[in-house]
Amino acid sequence: MLTRVREVHHLGLVAALLLLAAVGVITSPDTFATSSNLVSILALASTIGVITVGSTFVIIGGGIDLSVGAVMALASVWATTLATQSYGPVVMAICAMLVGTGAGLVGGFLIAYGRMVPFIITLAMLVAARGLAQRMSDRKTQLIQPENNAIVELSTTRVFGLPLLVYIFALVVVVGWFVLNRTTFGRRTYAVGGNPEAARLAGIDVRRHTMMLYALSGLCCGIAAIIIMARTTTGSSTHGDLYELDAIAAVIIGGTLLTGGRGTIIGSILGLLIFTLITNLFILNGLNTSDQLIAKGLIIVIAVLMQRRGLESRT
């Protein structure tokens, strides 16, 4: 029954995507369906998409992470300091992933073992990570040095017409789907989010698993930092502004319950593509960004109301 509900929801998301694509073709026939615009949509989706994969795990596990945009910014700044860049692009990439994972571990430890509310801790991490990024960069944009162009080439090098960063995004999605659906870690994530006490009685170390979920989210932020560095050739404390809202919104639109215990990677990515298409349509048609935010807000409210109605109908 649950599988059937998921399939229907996914079909509904696909239908919404097709409808938005039709609107794009009608309103911007000369620009929307071009290969360059489609590549731009995928490139834009790649950064937030990687973060969305991590957020899906956290929310299915019964948590929430508001710090993902700020952690990505911190990882990008740390990886583009002159000291880090002196060791080459590989070290830069590793640094970004380690910083993201480390931030996730700190937040996860305080939530799991400090028994603190995820909303408060990740909100504090958002402020602290953004502040530390500003302090490290002195509020200045840090350029990637020419000798580290291998990072930039992730955005400029194309394979079958698509930038390498799109393939990185696809790889993260595939790995995330496999871990969530085909491993013990994924099954434990559903169990912890659905009923933590029952999961504990079943022998799952709920606190350790919760901490690892936030570490996974941090790792995704580190990978997203590499992608944003490739796209912009910079590290900046301003990167990732409001990304946490886009990621959480995509997860909710994709059908993941805010209370945890249910959700899919595929649904989250479809939700992300819907938001990305909306952004693209607003840009192509020269519409106000304020109206775009209002539209996204309405979509989130409608998705939450539909979730609540669905839960009430099954009880």
PAPAZA-201224 format. One record per residue (C-alpha): residue number from 1; residue in one letter; x, y, z. Coordinates in Angstrom, 3 decimals, decimal comma. Each point is the difference from the previous one (the first is absolute). Layout:
% PAPAZA-201224
+-----+----+----------+----------+----------+
:   i : aa :     east :    north :       up :
+-----+----+----------+----------+----------+
: NUM :  A :        X :        Y :        Z :
...
+-----+----+----------+----------+----------+
//
This chain:
% PAPAZA-201224
+-----+----+----------+----------+----------+
:   i : aa :     east :    north :       up :
+-----+----+----------+----------+----------+
:   1 :  M :    0,000 :    0,000 :    0,000 :
:   2 :  L :    2,771 :    2,429 :    0,979 :
:   3 :  T :    1,921 :   -0,811 :   -3,176 :
:   4 :  R :   -3,120 :    0,754 :   -2,044 :
:   5 :  V :   -0,397 :    3,370 :    1,750 :
:   6 :  R :    3,621 :    0,857 :   -0,789 :
:   7 :  E :   -0,431 :   -0,903 :   -3,652 :
:   8 :  V :   -3,115 :    2,166 :   -0,308 :
:   9 :  H :    1,792 :    2,899 :    1,676 :
:  10 :  H :    2,994 :   -0,347 :   -2,314 :
:  11 :  L :   -2,309 :   -0,053 :   -3,033 :
:  12 :  G :   -1,630 :    3,164 :    1,285 :
:  13 :  L :    3,409 :    1,682 :    0,268 :
:  14 :  V :    0,907 :   -1,101 :   -3,534 :
:  15 :  A :   -3,300 :    1,435 :   -1,232 :
:  16 :  A :    0,806 :    3,293 :    1,745 :
:  17 :  L :    3,411 :    0,058 :   -1,685 :
:  18 :  L :   -1,565 :   -0,583 :   -3,405 :
:  19 :  L :   -2,517 :    2,755 :    0,655 :
:  20 :  L :    2,769 :    2,441 :    0,945 :
:  21 :  A :    1,963 :   -1,014 :   -3,101 :
:  22 :  A :   -3,077 :    0,686 :   -2,129 :
:  23 :  V :   -0,333 :    3,433 :    1,613 :
:  24 :  G :    3,647 :    0,643 :   -0,817 :
:  25 :  V :   -0,409 :   -0,967 :   -3,639 :
:  26 :  I :   -3,086 :    2,210 :   -0,327 :
:  27 :  T :    1,315 :    3,077 :    1,827 :
:  28 :  S :    3,631 :   -0,160 :   -1,181 :
:  29 :  P :    0,009 :   -2,029 :   -3,223 :
:  30 :  D :    3,349 :    1,353 :   -1,207 :
:  31 :  T :    1,983 :   -0,571 :    3,174 :
:  32 :  F :   -1,552 :   -2,630 :    2,279 :
:  33 :  A :    0,487 :   -3,140 :   -2,099 :
:  34 :  T :    3,550 :    0,866 :   -1,104 :
:  35 :  S :    2,848 :   -2,284 :    1,019 :
:  36 :  S :    1,816 :    2,830 :    1,785 :
:  37 :  N :   -3,031 :    0,743 :    2,188 :
:  38 :  L :   -0,543 :   -3,665 :    0,844 :
:  39 :  V :    3,660 :   -0,315 :    0,988 :
:  40 :  S :   -0,376 :    3,122 :    2,144 :
:  41 :  I :   -2,989 :   -1,576 :    1,768 :
:  42 :  L :    1,968 :   -3,165 :    0,777 :
:  43 :  A :    3,060 :    1,970 :    1,134 :
:  44 :  L :   -2,147 :    2,085 :    2,339 :
:  45 :  A :   -1,710 :   -3,115 :    1,316 :
:  46 :  S :    3,320 :   -1,751 :    0,623 :
:  47 :  T :    1,122 :    2,158 :    2,913 :
:  48 :  I :   -3,261 :   -0,002 :    1,925 :
:  49 :  G :   -0,675 :   -3,568 :   -1,150 :
:  50 :  V :    3,007 :   -1,442 :    1,793 :
:  51 :  I :   -1,070 :    1,819 :    3,171 :
:  52 :  T :   -3,553 :   -1,292 :   -0,495 :
:  53 :  V :    1,228 :   -3,608 :    0,075 :
:  54 :  G :    1,558 :    0,574 :    3,431 :
:  55 :  S :   -3,076 :    1,852 :    1,247 :
:  56 :  T :   -2,204 :   -2,913 :   -1,097 :
:  57 :  F :    1,907 :   -2,376 :    2,275 :
:  58 :  V :   -0,186 :    2,405 :    2,944 :
:  59 :  I :   -3,737 :    0,660 :   -0,342 :
:  60 :  I :   -0,865 :   -3,681 :   -0,530 :
:  61 :  G :    2,003 :   -0,626 :    3,182 :
:  62 :  G :   -2,274 :    2,384 :    1,894 :
:  63 :  G :    2,293 :    3,042 :    0,008 :
:  64 :  I :    0,432 :    3,317 :   -1,762 :
:  65 :  D :    3,126 :    1,843 :   -1,175 :
:  66 :  L :   -0,197 :    3,765 :   -0,478 :
:  67 :  S :    3,757 :    0,460 :   -0,256 :
:  68 :  V :    0,693 :   -1,587 :   -3,400 :
:  69 :  G :    0,394 :    3,250 :   -1,973 :
:  70 :  A :    2,325 :    1,554 :    2,574 :
:  71 :  V :    2,053 :   -3,193 :    0,356 :
:  72 :  M :    0,435 :   -0,093 :   -3,781 :
:  73 :  A :    1,190 :    3,618 :    0,076 :
:  74 :  L :    2,465 :   -0,776 :    2,803 :
:  75 :  A :    1,342 :   -3,015 :   -1,897 :
:  76 :  S :    0,482 :    2,088 :   -3,155 :
:  77 :  V :    1,841 :    2,738 :    1,899 :
:  78 :  W :    2,233 :   -2,433 :    1,863 :
:  79 :  A :    0,856 :   -1,850 :   -3,204 :
:  80 :  T :    0,931 :    3,205 :   -1,861 :
:  81 :  T :    2,306 :    1,566 :    2,565 :
:  82 :  L :    3,479 :    0,548 :   -1,443 :
:  83 :  A :    1,435 :   -2,484 :    2,512 :
:  84 :  T :   -2,340 :   -2,763 :   -1,177 :
:  85 :  Q :    0,361 :    0,868 :   -3,689 :
:  86 :  S :    3,770 :   -0,327 :    0,255 :
:  87 :  Y :   -0,463 :   -3,785 :    0,317 :
:  88 :  G :   -1,969 :   -0,364 :   -3,241 :
:  89 :  P :   -3,546 :   -0,798 :   -1,109 :
:  90 :  V :   -0,190 :   -3,476 :    1,539 :
:  91 :  V :    0,762 :    1,361 :    3,456 :
:  92 :  M :   -2,520 :    2,800 :   -0,599 :
:  93 :  A :   -2,718 :   -2,525 :   -0,761 :
:  94 :  I :    0,910 :   -2,174 :    2,993 :
:  95 :  C :    0,073 :    3,081 :    2,224 :
:  96 :  A :   -3,497 :    1,023 :   -1,082 :
:  97 :  M :   -1,390 :   -3,463 :    0,748 :
:  98 :  L :    1,786 :   -0,240 :    3,363 :
:  99 :  V :   -1,212 :    3,426 :    1,105 :
: 100 :  G :   -3,579 :   -0,862 :   -0,961 :
: 101 :  T :    0,138 :   -3,397 :    1,703 :
: 102 :  G :    1,616 :    1,501 :    3,098 :
: 103 :  A :   -2,700 :    2,632 :    0,335 :
: 104 :  G :   -2,643 :   -2,683 :   -0,391 :
: 105 :  L :    1,649 :   -2,158 :    2,660 :
: 106 :  V :    0,100 :    2,870 :    2,483 :
: 107 :  G :   -3,668 :    0,794 :   -0,509 :
: 108 :  G :   -0,967 :   -3,666 :   -0,003 :
: 109 :  F :    1,927 :   -0,662 :    3,222 :
: 110 :  L :   -1,757 :    2,846 :    1,817 :
: 111 :  I :   -3,386 :   -1,197 :   -1,255 :
: 112 :  A :    0,518 :   -3,715 :    0,650 :
: 113 :  Y :    2,093 :   -0,024 :    3,176 :
: 114 :  G :   -0,788 :    3,468 :    1,334 :
: 115 :  R :   -3,724 :   -0,675 :   -0,461 :
: 116 :  M :   -0,488 :    3,443 :   -1,531 :
: 117 :  V :   -2,752 :    0,979 :   -2,418 :
: 118 :  P :    1,150 :   -0,365 :   -3,645 :
: 119 :  F :   -1,689 :    3,247 :   -1,023 :
: 120 :  I :    1,925 :    2,017 :    2,600 :
: 121 :  I :    3,375 :   -1,679 :   -0,526 :
: 122 :  T :   -0,057 :    0,216 :   -3,786 :
: 123 :  L :   -1,206 :    3,614 :    0,215 :
: 124 :  A :    2,968 :    0,751 :    2,271 :
: 125 :  M :    2,287 :   -1,831 :   -2,439 :
: 126 :  L :   -1,415 :    2,094 :   -2,851 :
: 127 :  V :    0,944 :    3,218 :    1,786 :
: 128 :  A :    3,366 :   -1,264 :    1,215 :
: 129 :  A :    1,087 :   -1,514 :   -3,335 :
: 130 :  R :   -0,978 :    3,133 :   -1,914 :
: 131 :  G :    1,834 :    2,171 :    2,527 :
: 132 :  L :    3,120 :   -2,161 :   -0,113 :
: 133 :  A :   -0,038 :    0,114 :   -3,807 :
: 134 :  Q :   -0,186 :    3,788 :    0,126 :
: 135 :  R :    2,822 :    0,135 :    2,537 :
: 136 :  M :    2,269 :   -2,289 :   -2,013 :
: 137 :  S :   -0,577 :    1,848 :   -3,269 :
: 138 :  D :   -0,165 :    3,473 :    1,546 :
: 139 :  R :   -3,319 :    0,286 :   -1,876 :
: 140 :  K :    1,908 :   -0,152 :   -3,299 :
: 141 :  T :   -0,495 :   -2,344 :   -2,930 :
: 142 :  Q :    2,911 :   -2,421 :   -0,365 :
: 143 :  L :    0,944 :   -0,857 :   -3,581 :
: 144 :  I :    1,220 :   -3,428 :   -1,039 :
: 145 :  Q :    3,605 :    0,351 :   -1,150 :
: 146 :  P :    0,912 :   -0,932 :   -3,600 :
: 147 :  E :    2,054 :   -3,003 :    1,128 :
: 148 :  N :   -3,175 :   -1,508 :    1,466 :
: 149 :  N :   -2,067 :    0,203 :   -3,173 :
: 150 :  A :   -0,780 :   -3,709 :    0,333 :
: 151 :  I :   -2,798 :    1,088 :    2,356 :
: 152 :  V :   -1,351 :    2,488 :   -2,543 :
: 153 :  E :    0,154 :   -2,641 :   -2,738 :
: 154 :  L :   -2,764 :   -1,914 :    1,765 :
: 155 :  S :   -2,276 :    2,731 :   -1,316 :
: 156 :  T :    1,639 :    0,698 :   -3,370 :
: 157 :  T :    0,834 :   -3,543 :   -1,147 :
: 158 :  R :   -2,926 :   -1,715 :   -1,661 :
: 159 :  V :   -0,676 :   -3,671 :   -0,663 :
: 160 :  F :   -2,885 :   -0,732 :   -2,383 :
: 161 :  G :   -0,934 :    3,672 :    0,239 :
: 162 :  L :   -0,268 :    0,117 :    3,795 :
: 163 :  P :    2,492 :    1,523 :    2,482 :
: 164 :  L :    1,830 :   -2,412 :    2,268 :
: 165 :  L :   -1,696 :    1,500 :    3,043 :
: 166 :  V :   -3,336 :   -1,356 :   -1,253 :
: 167 :  Y :    1,498 :   -3,490 :    0,035 :
: 168 :  I :    1,220 :    0,597 :    3,561 :
: 169 :  F :   -3,564 :    0,916 :    0,943 :
: 170 :  A :   -1,340 :   -3,120 :   -1,732 :
: 171 :  L :    2,571 :   -2,182 :    1,795 :
: 172 :  V :   -1,005 :    1,426 :    3,390 :
: 173 :  V :   -3,670 :   -0,674 :   -0,790 :
: 174 :  V :    0,709 :   -3,606 :   -1,048 :
: 175 :  V :    2,153 :   -0,684 :    3,069 :
: 176 :  G :   -2,573 :    1,661 :    2,252 :
: 177 :  W :   -2,810 :   -2,095 :   -1,492 :
: 178 :  F :    2,013 :   -3,196 :    0,410 :
: 179 :  V :    0,935 :    0,746 :    3,627 :
: 180 :  L :   -3,570 :    0,910 :    0,937 :
: 181 :  N :   -1,682 :   -2,937 :   -1,746 :
: 182 :  R :    2,530 :   -2,806 :   -0,072 :
: 183 :  T :    2,070 :    0,227 :    3,195 :
: 184 :  T :   -0,440 :   -0,507 :    3,723 :
: 185 :  F :    0,797 :    3,690 :    0,530 :
: 186 :  G :   -3,015 :    0,956 :   -2,101 :
: 187 :  R :   -2,345 :   -2,398 :    1,784 :
: 188 :  R :    1,188 :    1,322 :    3,347 :
: 189 :  T :   -0,627 :    3,556 :   -1,195 :
: 190 :  Y :   -3,656 :   -0,818 :   -0,677 :
: 191 :  A :   -0,259 :   -1,794 :    3,337 :
: 192 :  V :    1,535 :    2,846 :    2,005 :
: 193 :  G :   -2,209 :    2,581 :   -1,696 :
: 194 :  G :   -3,158 :   -2,084 :    0,291 :
: 195 :  N :    0,296 :   -0,990 :    3,661 :
: 196 :  P :    3,273 :    0,716 :    1,864 :
: 197 :  E :   -1,007 :   -1,968 :    3,088 :
: 198 :  A :   -0,935 :   -3,083 :   -2,017 :
: 199 :  A :    3,273 :    0,333 :   -1,917 :
: 200 :  R :    1,920 :    0,122 :    3,292 :
: 201 :  L :   -1,777 :   -3,098 :    1,294 :
: 202 :  A :    0,853 :   -1,745 :   -3,275 :
: 203 :  G :    3,699 :    0,491 :    0,747 :
: 204 :  I :    0,733 :    3,114 :   -2,086 :
: 205 :  D :    2,332 :    2,555 :    1,560 :
: 206 :  V :   -2,347 :    2,906 :   -0,664 :
: 207 :  R :    2,350 :    2,709 :    1,241 :
: 208 :  R :    2,943 :   -1,155 :   -2,076 :
: 209 :  H :   -2,177 :   -0,413 :   -3,073 :
: 210 :  T :   -1,450 :    3,492 :    0,442 :
: 211 :  M :    3,497 :    1,465 :    0,229 :
: 212 :  M :    1,021 :   -1,832 :   -3,185 :
: 213 :  L :   -3,031 :    1,392 :   -1,847 :
: 214 :  Y :    1,148 :    3,554 :    0,695 :
: 215 :  A :    3,567 :   -0,932 :   -0,948 :
: 216 :  L :   -1,374 :   -1,307 :   -3,310 :
: 217 :  S :   -1,857 :    3,257 :   -0,526 :
: 218 :  G :    3,229 :    1,890 :    0,691 :
: 219 :  L :    1,877 :   -2,148 :   -2,508 :
: 220 :  C :   -2,588 :    0,881 :   -2,647 :
: 221 :  C :    0,543 :    3,676 :    0,852 :
: 222 :  G :    3,721 :   -0,486 :   -0,578 :
: 223 :  I :   -0,612 :   -1,572 :   -3,409 :
: 224 :  A :   -2,414 :    2,829 :   -0,833 :
: 225 :  A :    2,754 :    2,462 :    0,953 :
: 226 :  I :    2,259 :   -1,571 :   -2,631 :
: 227 :  I :   -2,758 :    0,407 :   -2,590 :
: 228 :  I :   -0,682 :    3,635 :    0,909 :
: 229 :  M :    3,738 :    0,742 :   -0,120 :
: 230 :  A :    0,137 :   -1,517 :   -3,486 :
: 231 :  R :   -3,011 :    2,010 :   -1,175 :
: 232 :  T :    1,085 :    3,367 :    1,421 :
: 233 :  T :    3,832 :   -0,483 :    0,150 :
: 234 :  T :   -0,202 :    1,417 :    3,527 :
: 235 :  G :   -0,424 :   -0,778 :    3,650 :
: 236 :  S :   -2,266 :    2,446 :    1,804 :
: 237 :  S :   -1,844 :    0,425 :    3,277 :
: 238 :  T :   -3,062 :    1,006 :   -2,048 :
: 239 :  H :   -0,273 :   -3,368 :   -1,756 :
: 240 :  G :   -3,038 :   -2,097 :    0,838 :
: 241 :  D :   -2,271 :    2,799 :    1,190 :
: 242 :  L :   -3,466 :   -1,532 :    0,618 :
: 243 :  Y :    1,140 :   -3,349 :   -1,436 :
: 244 :  E :   -1,262 :   -1,675 :    3,155 :
: 245 :  L :   -3,521 :    1,183 :   -0,791 :
: 246 :  D :    0,180 :   -1,237 :   -3,592 :
: 247 :  A :    1,358 :   -3,382 :    1,103 :
: 248 :  I :   -2,599 :   -0,507 :    2,732 :
: 249 :  A :   -2,759 :    1,172 :   -2,335 :
: 250 :  A :    1,110 :   -2,466 :   -2,684 :
: 251 :  V :   -0,026 :   -2,832 :    2,546 :
: 252 :  I :   -3,502 :    0,929 :    1,173 :
: 253 :  I :   -1,342 :    0,354 :   -3,541 :
: 254 :  G :    1,547 :   -3,395 :   -0,736 :
: 255 :  G :   -2,244 :   -1,629 :    2,607 :
: 256 :  T :    2,345 :   -0,420 :    2,970 :
: 257 :  L :   -1,842 :    0,392 :    3,300 :
: 258 :  L :    1,270 :    2,771 :    2,263 :
: 259 :  T :   -0,648 :   -2,334 :    2,916 :
: 260 :  G :    2,384 :   -2,567 :   -1,494 :
: 261 :  G :   -0,254 :   -3,650 :   -0,895 :
: 262 :  R :   -1,072 :    0,400 :   -3,614 :
: 263 :  G :    1,483 :    1,461 :   -3,171 :
: 264 :  T :    1,998 :   -0,722 :   -3,135 :
: 265 :  I :    3,034 :    1,387 :   -1,770 :
: 266 :  I :   -1,841 :   -0,073 :   -3,332 :
: 267 :  G :   -2,845 :    2,085 :    1,391 :
: 268 :  S :    2,416 :    2,567 :    1,437 :
: 269 :  I :    1,823 :    0,374 :   -3,322 :
: 270 :  L :   -3,282 :    0,403 :   -1,870 :
: 271 :  G :   -0,994 :    2,663 :    2,519 :
: 272 :  L :    3,345 :    1,719 :   -0,531 :
: 273 :  L :   -0,458 :    0,004 :   -3,780 :
: 274 :  I :   -3,426 :    1,588 :    0,430 :
: 275 :  F :    1,495 :    2,836 :    2,039 :
: 276 :  T :    2,889 :    0,395 :   -2,434 :
: 277 :  L :   -2,377 :    0,193 :   -2,960 :
: 278 :  I :   -2,077 :    2,633 :    1,794 :
: 279 :  T :    3,137 :    2,079 :    0,599 :
: 280 :  N :    1,016 :   -0,382 :   -3,636 :
: 281 :  L :   -3,438 :    1,018 :   -1,270 :
: 282 :  F :   -0,010 :    3,117 :    2,161 :
: 283 :  I :    3,436 :    0,983 :   -1,305 :
: 284 :  L :   -0,865 :   -0,608 :   -3,660 :
: 285 :  N :   -3,201 :    2,009 :    0,272 :
: 286 :  G :    1,623 :    2,851 :    1,925 :
: 287 :  L :   -2,295 :   -0,395 :    2,994 :
: 288 :  N :    0,745 :    1,455 :    3,419 :
: 289 :  T :    2,048 :   -2,215 :    2,315 :
: 290 :  S :   -2,276 :    1,023 :    2,860 :
: 291 :  D :   -2,934 :   -1,566 :   -1,837 :
: 292 :  Q :    2,118 :   -3,111 :   -0,479 :
: 293 :  L :    0,498 :   -0,315 :    3,764 :
: 294 :  I :   -3,730 :    0,479 :    0,564 :
: 295 :  A :   -0,773 :   -2,760 :   -2,525 :
: 296 :  K :    2,451 :   -2,373 :    1,680 :
: 297 :  G :   -1,489 :    0,766 :    3,394 :
: 298 :  L :   -3,500 :   -0,794 :   -1,228 :
: 299 :  I :    1,200 :   -3,285 :   -1,488 :
: 300 :  I :    1,568 :   -1,007 :    3,323 :
: 301 :  V :   -3,199 :    0,820 :    1,910 :
: 302 :  I :   -2,105 :   -1,998 :   -2,455 :
: 303 :  A :    2,381 :   -2,979 :    0,231 :
: 304 :  V :   -0,120 :   -0,020 :    3,812 :
: 305 :  L :   -3,807 :    0,267 :   -0,013 :
: 306 :  M :   -0,209 :   -2,920 :   -2,439 :
: 307 :  Q :    2,318 :   -2,041 :    2,240 :
: 308 :  R :   -2,161 :    0,735 :    3,024 :
: 309 :  R :   -3,189 :   -0,867 :   -1,859 :
: 310 :  G :    1,537 :   -3,250 :   -1,186 :
: 311 :  L :    1,029 :   -0,958 :    3,529 :
: 312 :  E :   -3,445 :    0,838 :    1,408 :
: 313 :  S :   -1,696 :   -2,089 :   -2,676 :
: 314 :  R :    2,036 :   -3,056 :    1,003 :
: 315 :  T :   -0,714 :    0,348 :    3,712 :
+-----+----+----------+----------+----------+
//
